[in-house]
Amino acid sequence: MAKRIEAHLIAVDQGEEVMFSDFEDDGEMWSGQGTRERRKSIRFSEPFADLPSVHCGLSMWDMDHGHNLRADLVTEDVTCEGFTVLFRTWDDSRIARVRVAWLAIGSAVADDQWQLY
């Protein structure tokens, strides 16, 4: 679905976040079995005027080549202030660490736009 931004002010925010690094302490993503997931809350550097479009991608992954590589990466709970990124794996996949890059695009709050409440 296409998103049309009607504002004359467009804001872009971006960043990278380490989701986890489980190989150092034998964490569940590295040593576990079955369905496993991690969530990370991300706050924008400043709020958008309306809900932005958010894109996430893996910018680094370190996985055991002796097992099938299974990964699912999605965004959840997008608001004007931030969002949550969710990383999932399952079965016998061994994930040592993951870093996520994200990009948000939307309407910017104008300097003369008042926030009464």
PAFI-387571 format. One record per residue: residue number from 0; x, y, z of N, C-alpha, C, O in turn; residue in three letters. Coordinates in nm, 4 decimals. Example, Ala and Ser with C-alpha at 12.3 -4.5 7.8 and 13.67 -1.06 7.14 Angstrom:
BEGIN
+-----+----------+----------+----------+----------+----------+----------+----------+----------+----------+----------+----------+----------+-----+
:   n :      n_X :      n_Y :      n_Z :     ca_X :     ca_Y :     ca_Z :      c_X :      c_Y :      c_Z :      o_X :      o_Y :      o_Z : res :
+-----+----------+----------+----------+----------+----------+----------+----------+----------+----------+----------+----------+----------+-----+
:   0 :   1.3190 :  -0.5690 :   0.7800 :   1.2300 :  -0.4500 :   0.7800 :   1.3200 :  -0.3300 :   0.7800 :   1.4236 :  -0.3319 :   0.8465 : ala :
:   1 :   1.2850 :  -0.2250 :   0.7080 :   1.3670 :  -0.1060 :   0.7140 :   1.2900 :   0.0030 :   0.7870 :   1.3409 :   0.1138 :   0.8039 : ser :
+-----+----------+----------+----------+----------+----------+----------+----------+----------+----------+----------+----------+----------+-----+
END
This chain:
BEGIN
+-----+----------+----------+----------+----------+----------+----------+----------+----------+----------+----------+----------+----------+-----+
:   n :      n_X :      n_Y :      n_Z :     ca_X :     ca_Y :     ca_Z :      c_X :      c_Y :      c_Z :      o_X :      o_Y :      o_Z : res :
+-----+----------+----------+----------+----------+----------+----------+----------+----------+----------+----------+----------+----------+-----+
:   0 :   0.0842 :  -0.1171 :   0.0000 :   0.0000 :   0.0000 :   0.0000 :   0.0893 :   0.1241 :   0.0000 :   0.1816 :   0.1350 :   0.0807 : met :
:   1 :   0.0616 :   0.2154 :  -0.0891 :   0.1378 :   0.3391 :  -0.0963 :   0.0931 :   0.4333 :   0.0147 :  -0.0245 :   0.4370 :   0.0509 : ala :
:   2 :   0.1871 :   0.5086 :   0.0676 :   0.1560 :   0.6079 :   0.1694 :   0.1859 :   0.7447 :   0.1109 :   0.2967 :   0.7699 :   0.0635 : lys :
:   3 :   0.0867 :   0.8331 :   0.1144 :   0.1056 :   0.9690 :   0.0652 :   0.1275 :   1.0598 :   0.1843 :   0.0502 :   1.0589 :   0.2801 : arg :
:   4 :   0.2321 :   1.1370 :   0.1775 :   0.2638 :   1.2319 :   0.2834 :   0.2207 :   1.3688 :   0.2355 :   0.2751 :   1.4216 :   0.1384 : ile :
:   5 :   0.1221 :   1.4267 :   0.3043 :   0.0644 :   1.5531 :   0.2608 :   0.1391 :   1.6750 :   0.3140 :   0.1209 :   1.7854 :   0.2627 : glu :
:   6 :   0.2196 :   1.6574 :   0.4122 :   0.2897 :   1.7712 :   0.4709 :   0.3994 :   1.8215 :   0.3773 :   0.4542 :   1.7452 :   0.2977 : ala :
:   7 :   0.4299 :   1.9474 :   0.3874 :   0.5403 :   2.0022 :   0.3089 :   0.6739 :   1.9799 :   0.3802 :   0.7801 :   2.0062 :   0.3239 : his :
:   8 :   0.6676 :   1.9320 :   0.5029 :   0.7883 :   1.9013 :   0.5792 :   0.8008 :   1.7497 :   0.5935 :   0.7145 :   1.6853 :   0.6531 : leu :
:   9 :   0.9066 :   1.6939 :   0.5397 :   0.9306 :   1.5506 :   0.5471 :   1.0469 :   1.5270 :   0.6438 :   1.1501 :   1.5937 :   0.6361 : ile :
:  10 :   1.0285 :   1.4315 :   0.7345 :   1.1329 :   1.3965 :   0.8306 :   1.1839 :   1.2565 :   0.8006 :   1.1072 :   1.1675 :   0.7640 : ala :
:  11 :   1.3144 :   1.2383 :   0.8167 :   1.3783 :   1.1077 :   0.8026 :   1.4632 :   1.0861 :   0.9265 :   1.5421 :   1.1726 :   0.9647 : val :
:  12 :   1.4468 :   0.9705 :   0.9891 :   1.5284 :   0.9328 :   1.1045 :   1.5816 :   0.7931 :   1.0761 :   1.5147 :   0.7136 :   1.0100 : asp :
:  13 :   1.6999 :   0.7630 :   1.1248 :   1.7578 :   0.6317 :   1.0995 :   1.8536 :   0.5958 :   1.2112 :   1.8978 :   0.6819 :   1.2874 : gln :
:  14 :   1.8852 :   0.4674 :   1.2199 :   1.9785 :   0.4224 :   1.3217 :   2.0095 :   0.2754 :   1.3084 :   1.9555 :   0.2064 :   1.2219 : gly :
:  15 :   2.0967 :   0.2283 :   1.3950 :   2.1314 :   0.0867 :   1.4050 :   2.1294 :   0.0481 :   1.5515 :   2.1699 :   0.1263 :   1.6375 : glu :
:  16 :   2.0827 :  -0.0720 :   1.5799 :   2.0743 :  -0.1216 :   1.7160 :   2.1208 :  -0.2664 :   1.7195 :   2.0834 :  -0.3456 :   1.6331 : glu :
:  17 :   2.2017 :  -0.3015 :   1.8184 :   2.2339 :  -0.4412 :   1.8424 :   2.1135 :  -0.5026 :   1.9133 :   2.0750 :  -0.4584 :   2.0215 : val :
:  18 :   2.0546 :  -0.6044 :   1.8515 :   1.9389 :  -0.6717 :   1.9113 :   1.9827 :  -0.7608 :   2.0277 :   1.9209 :  -0.7598 :   2.1342 : met :
:  19 :   2.0893 :  -0.8376 :   2.0066 :   2.1417 :  -0.9252 :   2.1109 :   2.2785 :  -0.9772 :   2.0680 :   2.3158 :  -0.9716 :   1.9508 : phe :
:  20 :   2.3511 :  -1.0274 :   2.1655 :   2.4801 :  -1.0916 :   2.1433 :   2.4869 :  -1.2092 :   2.2410 :   2.5391 :  -1.1961 :   2.3517 : ser :
:  21 :   2.4336 :  -1.3240 :   2.1987 :   2.4128 :  -1.4370 :   2.2899 :   2.5266 :  -1.5377 :   2.2956 :   2.5257 :  -1.6243 :   2.3831 : asp :
:  22 :   2.6241 :  -1.5301 :   2.2062 :   2.7301 :  -1.6311 :   2.2077 :   2.8238 :  -1.6127 :   2.3257 :   2.8830 :  -1.7098 :   2.3727 : phe :
:  23 :   2.8386 :  -1.4895 :   2.3749 :   2.9319 :  -1.4609 :   2.4836 :   2.8918 :  -1.5285 :   2.6143 :   2.9772 :  -1.5760 :   2.6892 : glu :
:  24 :   2.7597 :  -1.5326 :   2.6413 :   2.7133 :  -1.5915 :   2.7672 :   2.6245 :  -1.7135 :   2.7459 :   2.5479 :  -1.7514 :   2.8345 : asp :
:  25 :   2.6351 :  -1.7754 :   2.6270 :   2.5592 :  -1.8957 :   2.5941 :   2.4087 :  -1.8732 :   2.6107 :   2.3375 :  -1.9576 :   2.6651 : asp :
:  26 :   2.3618 :  -1.7571 :   2.5624 :   2.2211 :  -1.7198 :   2.5728 :   2.1311 :  -1.8075 :   2.4877 :   2.1785 :  -1.8891 :   2.4086 : gly :
:  27 :   2.0006 :  -1.7899 :   2.5046 :   1.9027 :  -1.8794 :   2.4421 :   1.9035 :  -1.8748 :   2.2893 :   1.8744 :  -1.9762 :   2.2258 : glu :
:  28 :   1.9358 :  -1.7606 :   2.2284 :   1.9391 :  -1.7559 :   2.0816 :   2.0534 :  -1.8421 :   2.0271 :   2.0442 :  -1.8955 :   1.9166 : met :
:  29 :   2.1600 :  -1.8551 :   2.1045 :   2.2751 :  -1.9342 :   2.0627 :   2.2611 :  -2.0809 :   2.1036 :   2.2937 :  -2.1701 :   2.0253 : trp :
:  30 :   2.2140 :  -2.1061 :   2.2227 :   2.2118 :  -2.2430 :   2.2748 :   2.0724 :  -2.3055 :   2.2807 :   2.0606 :  -2.4256 :   2.3054 : ser :
:  31 :   1.9667 :  -2.2271 :   2.2586 :   1.8304 :  -2.2769 :   2.2722 :   1.7807 :  -2.3542 :   2.1510 :   1.8482 :  -2.3630 :   2.0484 : gly :
:  32 :   1.6622 :  -2.4093 :   2.1652 :   1.5934 :  -2.4828 :   2.0595 :   1.4507 :  -2.4296 :   2.0510 :   1.4011 :  -2.3678 :   2.1452 : gln :
:  33 :   1.3859 :  -2.4535 :   1.9391 :   1.2459 :  -2.4143 :   1.9253 :   1.2309 :  -2.2659 :   1.8947 :   1.3267 :  -2.1982 :   1.8573 : gly :
:  34 :   1.1083 :  -2.2171 :   1.9114 :   1.0782 :  -2.0770 :   1.8816 :   1.1388 :  -1.9861 :   1.9880 :   1.1189 :  -2.0058 :   2.1078 : thr :
:  35 :   1.2138 :  -1.8856 :   1.9409 :   1.2751 :  -1.7861 :   2.0295 :   1.2596 :  -1.6501 :   1.9655 :   1.2606 :  -1.6383 :   1.8430 : arg :
:  36 :   1.2453 :  -1.5480 :   2.0466 :   1.2302 :  -1.4125 :   1.9915 :   1.2869 :  -1.3092 :   2.0862 :   1.2970 :  -1.3304 :   2.2070 : glu :
:  37 :   1.3237 :  -1.1961 :   2.0270 :   1.3715 :  -1.0801 :   2.1028 :   1.3052 :  -0.9555 :   2.0467 :   1.2876 :  -0.9418 :   1.9256 : arg :
:  38 :   1.2690 :  -0.8656 :   2.1357 :   1.2117 :  -0.7367 :   2.0981 :   1.3020 :  -0.6258 :   2.1501 :   1.3674 :  -0.6392 :   2.2536 : arg :
:  39 :   1.3037 :  -0.5162 :   2.0754 :   1.3791 :  -0.3980 :   2.1196 :   1.2980 :  -0.2750 :   2.0851 :   1.2543 :  -0.2585 :   1.9713 : lys :
:  40 :   1.2779 :  -0.1889 :   2.1831 :   1.2067 :  -0.0623 :   2.1617 :   1.3034 :   0.0426 :   2.1097 :   1.4143 :   0.0578 :   2.1608 : ser :
:  41 :   1.2597 :   0.1144 :   2.0075 :   1.3392 :   0.2200 :   1.9451 :   1.2612 :   0.3505 :   1.9583 :   1.1421 :   0.3554 :   1.9278 : ile :
:  42 :   1.3292 :   0.4572 :   2.0043 :   1.2671 :   0.5901 :   2.0100 :   1.3291 :   0.6768 :   1.9014 :   1.4506 :   0.6781 :   1.8819 : arg :
:  43 :   1.2424 :   0.7490 :   1.8313 :   1.2915 :   0.8418 :   1.7300 :   1.3606 :   0.9591 :   1.7984 :   1.3339 :   0.9884 :   1.9149 : phe :
:  44 :   1.4499 :   1.0264 :   1.7253 :   1.5211 :   1.1406 :   1.7823 :   1.4265 :   1.2565 :   1.8111 :   1.4521 :   1.3378 :   1.9000 : ser :
:  45 :   1.3166 :   1.2637 :   1.7352 :   1.2080 :   1.3577 :   1.7645 :   1.0796 :   1.3003 :   1.7050 :   1.0847 :   1.2270 :   1.6063 : glu :
:  46 :   0.9644 :   1.3331 :   1.7640 :   0.8383 :   1.2749 :   1.7163 :   0.8030 :   1.3202 :   1.5750 :   0.8375 :   1.4307 :   1.5332 : pro :
:  47 :   0.7335 :   1.2326 :   1.5022 :   0.6763 :   1.2656 :   1.3725 :   0.5380 :   1.3259 :   1.3945 :   0.4783 :   1.3061 :   1.5003 : phe :
:  48 :   0.4866 :   1.3989 :   1.2965 :   0.3527 :   1.4579 :   1.3061 :   0.2444 :   1.3507 :   1.2910 :   0.1398 :   1.3589 :   1.3553 : ala :
:  49 :   0.2690 :   1.2507 :   1.2066 :   0.1783 :   1.1379 :   1.1832 :   0.2605 :   1.0101 :   1.1878 :   0.3833 :   1.0143 :   1.1939 : asp :
:  50 :   0.1918 :   0.8966 :   1.1847 :   0.2645 :   0.7690 :   1.1860 :   0.3593 :   0.7600 :   1.0666 :   0.3160 :   0.7747 :   0.9524 : leu :
:  51 :   0.4872 :   0.7362 :   1.0915 :   0.5829 :   0.7246 :   0.9814 :   0.5821 :   0.5839 :   0.9230 :   0.5280 :   0.4909 :   0.9828 : pro :
:  52 :   0.6421 :   0.5697 :   0.8069 :   0.6717 :   0.4382 :   0.7505 :   0.8095 :   0.3980 :   0.8013 :   0.9041 :   0.4765 :   0.7946 : ser :
:  53 :   0.8209 :   0.2756 :   0.8522 :   0.9464 :   0.2287 :   0.9117 :   0.9931 :   0.1038 :   0.8374 :   0.9155 :   0.0110 :   0.8146 : val :
:  54 :   1.1194 :   0.1032 :   0.8007 :   1.1805 :  -0.0123 :   0.7344 :   1.2973 :  -0.0604 :   0.8201 :   1.3767 :   0.0201 :   0.8688 : his :
:  55 :   1.3074 :  -0.1921 :   0.8381 :   1.4184 :  -0.2520 :   0.9125 :   1.4854 :  -0.3589 :   0.8275 :   1.4217 :  -0.4229 :   0.7438 : cys :
:  56 :   1.6134 :  -0.3768 :   0.8502 :   1.6881 :  -0.4824 :   0.7831 :   1.8039 :  -0.5272 :   0.8704 :   1.8489 :  -0.4534 :   0.9581 : gly :
:  57 :   1.8514 :  -0.6474 :   0.8463 :   1.9677 :  -0.6972 :   0.9196 :   2.0930 :  -0.6296 :   0.8653 :   2.1221 :  -0.6403 :   0.7462 : leu :
:  58 :   2.1666 :  -0.5609 :   0.9503 :   2.2914 :  -0.4987 :   0.9077 :   2.4117 :  -0.5826 :   0.9485 :   2.5227 :  -0.5609 :   0.8998 : ser :
:  59 :   2.3895 :  -0.6795 :   1.0389 :   2.4934 :  -0.7745 :   1.0757 :   2.4242 :  -0.8956 :   1.1372 :   2.3362 :  -0.8824 :   1.2223 : met :
:  60 :   2.4656 :  -1.0126 :   1.0928 :   2.4190 :  -1.1342 :   1.1588 :   2.5341 :  -1.2319 :   1.1666 :   2.6146 :  -1.2439 :   1.0742 : trp :
:  61 :   2.5401 :  -1.3003 :   1.2767 :   2.6443 :  -1.3979 :   1.3031 :   2.5719 :  -1.5259 :   1.3428 :   2.5166 :  -1.5363 :   1.4523 : asp :
:  62 :   2.5731 :  -1.6247 :   1.2505 :   2.4957 :  -1.7464 :   1.2709 :   2.5822 :  -1.8690 :   1.2461 :   2.6761 :  -1.8650 :   1.1665 : met :
:  63 :   2.5504 :  -1.9762 :   1.3139 :   2.6212 :  -2.1024 :   1.3000 :   2.5884 :  -2.1659 :   1.1650 :   2.4714 :  -2.1900 :   1.1353 : asp :
:  64 :   2.6892 :  -2.1930 :   1.0836 :   2.6665 :  -2.2496 :   0.9500 :   2.6327 :  -2.3985 :   0.9541 :   2.5947 :  -2.4547 :   0.8514 : his :
:  65 :   2.6454 :  -2.4633 :   1.0686 :   2.6157 :  -2.6051 :   1.0801 :   2.4672 :  -2.6356 :   1.0961 :   2.4277 :  -2.7521 :   1.1014 : gly :
:  66 :   2.3856 :  -2.5318 :   1.1038 :   2.2410 :  -2.5475 :   1.1186 :   2.1711 :  -2.4609 :   1.0141 :   2.2320 :  -2.3707 :   0.9566 : his :
:  67 :   2.0440 :  -2.4886 :   0.9901 :   1.9672 :  -2.4054 :   0.8974 :   1.9559 :  -2.2640 :   0.9535 :   1.9398 :  -2.2443 :   1.0739 : asn :
:  68 :   1.9647 :  -2.1663 :   0.8637 :   1.9521 :  -2.0263 :   0.9030 :   1.8062 :  -1.9860 :   0.8898 :   1.7513 :  -1.9843 :   0.7797 : leu :
:  69 :   1.7441 :  -1.9539 :   1.0012 :   1.6029 :  -1.9148 :   1.0025 :   1.5925 :  -1.7824 :   1.0768 :   1.6386 :  -1.7698 :   1.1903 : arg :
:  70 :   1.5314 :  -1.6837 :   1.0116 :   1.5166 :  -1.5529 :   1.0758 :   1.3928 :  -1.4832 :   1.0226 :   1.3588 :  -1.4941 :   0.9048 : ala :
:  71 :   1.3271 :  -1.4124 :   1.1109 :   1.2110 :  -1.3311 :   1.0763 :   1.2296 :  -1.1982 :   1.1486 :   1.2521 :  -1.1962 :   1.2696 : asp :
:  72 :   1.2205 :  -1.0870 :   1.0754 :   1.2411 :  -0.9544 :   1.1318 :   1.1232 :  -0.8662 :   1.0935 :   1.0953 :  -0.8487 :   0.9749 : leu :
:  73 :   1.0539 :  -0.8107 :   1.1920 :   0.9369 :  -0.7267 :   1.1658 :   0.9353 :  -0.6075 :   1.2618 :   1.0004 :  -0.6082 :   1.3663 : val :
:  74 :   0.8587 :  -0.5053 :   1.2228 :   0.8333 :  -0.3925 :   1.3122 :   0.6938 :  -0.4076 :   1.3714 :   0.6032 :  -0.4610 :   1.3075 : thr :
:  75 :   0.6783 :  -0.3602 :   1.4934 :   0.5508 :  -0.3648 :   1.5642 :   0.5275 :  -0.2313 :   1.6341 :   0.6214 :  -0.1557 :   1.6592 : glu :
:  76 :   0.4037 :  -0.2042 :   1.6644 :   0.3664 :  -0.0914 :   1.7513 :   0.4293 :   0.0411 :   1.7084 :   0.4861 :   0.1124 :   1.7911 : asp :
:  77 :   0.4197 :   0.0740 :   1.5810 :   0.4750 :   0.2006 :   1.5319 :   0.3874 :   0.3154 :   1.5824 :   0.2655 :   0.3135 :   1.5651 : val :
:  78 :   0.4502 :   0.4148 :   1.6446 :   0.3830 :   0.5367 :   1.6886 :   0.4609 :   0.6558 :   1.6337 :   0.5614 :   0.6379 :   1.5650 : thr :
:  79 :   0.4161 :   0.7749 :   1.6630 :   0.4889 :   0.8955 :   1.6219 :   0.6205 :   0.9104 :   1.6986 :   0.7102 :   0.9822 :   1.6544 : cys :
:  80 :   0.6323 :   0.8428 :   1.8131 :   0.7508 :   0.8545 :   1.8977 :   0.8519 :   0.7422 :   1.8797 :   0.9684 :   0.7585 :   1.9162 : glu :
:  81 :   0.8101 :   0.6282 :   1.8240 :   0.9020 :   0.5162 :   1.8103 :   0.8316 :   0.3899 :   1.7648 :   0.7187 :   0.3948 :   1.7160 : gly :
:  82 :   0.8988 :   0.2764 :   1.7807 :   0.8449 :   0.1476 :   1.7368 :   0.9198 :   0.0363 :   1.8087 :   1.0166 :   0.0611 :   1.8806 : phe :
:  83 :   0.8740 :  -0.0857 :   1.7884 :   0.9409 :  -0.2039 :   1.8410 :   0.9841 :  -0.2902 :   1.7230 :   0.9079 :  -0.3105 :   1.6286 : thr :
:  84 :   1.1065 :  -0.3404 :   1.7294 :   1.1538 :  -0.4343 :   1.6282 :   1.1552 :  -0.5735 :   1.6925 :   1.1965 :  -0.5898 :   1.8074 : val :
:  85 :   1.1093 :  -0.6731 :   1.6163 :   1.0998 :  -0.8108 :   1.6642 :   1.1842 :  -0.9008 :   1.5745 :   1.1680 :  -0.9015 :   1.4525 : leu :
:  86 :   1.2746 :  -0.9769 :   1.6367 :   1.3542 :  -1.0775 :   1.5657 :   1.3133 :  -1.2137 :   1.6188 :   1.3069 :  -1.2347 :   1.7399 : phe :
:  87 :   1.2854 :  -1.3070 :   1.5269 :   1.2453 :  -1.4435 :   1.5624 :   1.3329 :  -1.5449 :   1.4918 :   1.3795 :  -1.5219 :   1.3802 : arg :
:  88 :   1.3548 :  -1.6582 :   1.5587 :   1.4133 :  -1.7758 :   1.4958 :   1.3433 :  -1.8977 :   1.5530 :   1.2662 :  -1.8858 :   1.6482 : thr :
:  89 :   1.3693 :  -2.0155 :   1.4958 :   1.2998 :  -2.1357 :   1.5422 :   1.3826 :  -2.2593 :   1.5096 :   1.4859 :  -2.2528 :   1.4430 : trp :
:  90 :   1.3334 :  -2.3708 :   1.5589 :   1.3935 :  -2.5033 :   1.5399 :   1.5359 :  -2.5039 :   1.5960 :   1.5571 :  -2.4603 :   1.7092 : asp :
:  91 :   1.6353 :  -2.5532 :   1.5179 :   1.7714 :  -2.5684 :   1.5709 :   1.8665 :  -2.4568 :   1.5272 :   1.9878 :  -2.4711 :   1.5424 : asp :
:  92 :   1.8149 :  -2.3470 :   1.4736 :   1.9014 :  -2.2358 :   1.4309 :   1.9778 :  -2.1809 :   1.5513 :   1.9226 :  -2.1651 :   1.6601 : ser :
:  93 :   2.1056 :  -2.1525 :   1.5290 :   2.1912 :  -2.0962 :   1.6348 :   2.2347 :  -1.9567 :   1.5899 :   2.3105 :  -1.9409 :   1.4942 : arg :
:  94 :   2.1848 :  -1.8567 :   1.6615 :   2.2115 :  -1.7174 :   1.6269 :   2.3029 :  -1.6587 :   1.7342 :   2.2648 :  -1.6501 :   1.8509 : ile :
:  95 :   2.4232 :  -1.6186 :   1.6943 :   2.5187 :  -1.5623 :   1.7907 :   2.4853 :  -1.4170 :   1.8227 :   2.4801 :  -1.3777 :   1.9392 : ala :
:  96 :   2.4628 :  -1.3373 :   1.7176 :   2.4299 :  -1.1954 :   1.7399 :   2.3661 :  -1.1369 :   1.6150 :   2.3827 :  -1.1866 :   1.5037 : arg :
:  97 :   2.2923 :  -1.0287 :   1.6386 :   2.2194 :  -0.9609 :   1.5310 :   2.2221 :  -0.8109 :   1.5567 :   2.2019 :  -0.7651 :   1.6692 : val :
:  98 :   2.2476 :  -0.7351 :   1.4497 :   2.2341 :  -0.5889 :   1.4527 :   2.1334 :  -0.5506 :   1.3452 :   2.1348 :  -0.6056 :   1.2351 : arg :
:  99 :   2.0466 :  -0.4564 :   1.3777 :   1.9389 :  -0.4136 :   1.2888 :   1.9589 :  -0.2672 :   1.2509 :   1.9871 :  -0.1833 :   1.3365 : val :
: 100 :   1.9441 :  -0.2373 :   1.1220 :   1.9424 :  -0.0986 :   1.0742 :   1.7972 :  -0.0619 :   1.0443 :   1.7215 :  -0.1448 :   0.9938 : ala :
: 101 :   1.7581 :   0.0616 :   1.0749 :   1.6203 :   0.1036 :   1.0516 :   1.6167 :   0.2437 :   0.9912 :   1.7088 :   0.3238 :   1.0070 : trp :
: 102 :   1.5060 :   0.2698 :   0.9213 :   1.4834 :   0.3984 :   0.8561 :   1.3355 :   0.4324 :   0.8695 :   1.2493 :   0.3506 :   0.8375 : leu :
: 103 :   1.3066 :   0.5525 :   0.9166 :   1.1679 :   0.5995 :   0.9301 :   1.1510 :   0.7269 :   0.8485 :   1.2347 :   0.8170 :   0.8539 : ala :
: 104 :   1.0407 :   0.7334 :   0.7721 :   1.0103 :   0.8492 :   0.6886 :   0.8655 :   0.8887 :   0.7141 :   0.7763 :   0.8039 :   0.7133 : ile :
: 105 :   0.8424 :   1.0183 :   0.7367 :   0.7059 :   1.0641 :   0.7603 :   0.6971 :   1.2150 :   0.7660 :   0.7932 :   1.2858 :   0.7360 : gly :
: 106 :   0.5810 :   1.2626 :   0.8047 :   0.5572 :   1.4067 :   0.8154 :   0.6272 :   1.4626 :   0.9389 :   0.6164 :   1.4076 :   1.0485 : ser :
: 107 :   0.6985 :   1.5720 :   0.9192 :   0.7666 :   1.6380 :   1.0301 :   0.6711 :   1.7332 :   1.1005 :   0.5759 :   1.7837 :   1.0410 : ala :
: 108 :   0.6981 :   1.7566 :   1.2276 :   0.6231 :   1.8564 :   1.3033 :   0.6820 :   1.9920 :   1.2684 :   0.8027 :   2.0130 :   1.2805 : val :
: 109 :   0.5960 :   2.0847 :   1.2246 :   0.6432 :   2.2205 :   1.1899 :   0.6792 :   2.2954 :   1.3173 :   0.6202 :   2.2728 :   1.4229 : ala :
: 110 :   0.7766 :   2.3848 :   1.3060 :   0.8200 :   2.4631 :   1.4218 :   0.7054 :   2.5457 :   1.4801 :   0.7011 :   2.5688 :   1.6010 : asp :
: 111 :   0.6132 :   2.5899 :   1.3956 :   0.5023 :   2.6726 :   1.4442 :   0.3762 :   2.5914 :   1.4747 :   0.2698 :   2.6487 :   1.4985 : asp :
: 112 :   0.3876 :   2.4579 :   1.4742 :   0.2732 :   2.3725 :   1.5062 :   0.2652 :   2.3567 :   1.6573 :   0.3604 :   2.3100 :   1.7199 : gln :
: 113 :   0.1547 :   2.3945 :   1.7150 :   0.1394 :   2.3931 :   1.8602 :   0.0894 :   2.2595 :   1.9093 :   0.0038 :   2.1972 :   1.8465 : trp :
: 114 :   0.1417 :   2.2164 :   2.0193 :   0.0940 :   2.0954 :   2.0868 :   0.0250 :   2.1409 :   2.2169 :   0.0921 :   2.1686 :   2.3163 : gln :
: 115 :  -0.1088 :   2.1484 :   2.2157 :  -0.1811 :   2.1957 :   2.3329 :  -0.1937 :   2.0910 :   2.4417 :  -0.1903 :   2.1242 :   2.5602 : leu :
: 116 :  -0.2080 :   1.9645 :   2.4032 :  -0.2265 :   1.8600 :   2.5040 :  -0.1372 :   1.7442 :   2.4754 :  -0.1382 :   1.6458 :   2.5493 : tyr :
+-----+----------+----------+----------+----------+----------+----------+----------+----------+----------+----------+----------+----------+-----+
END
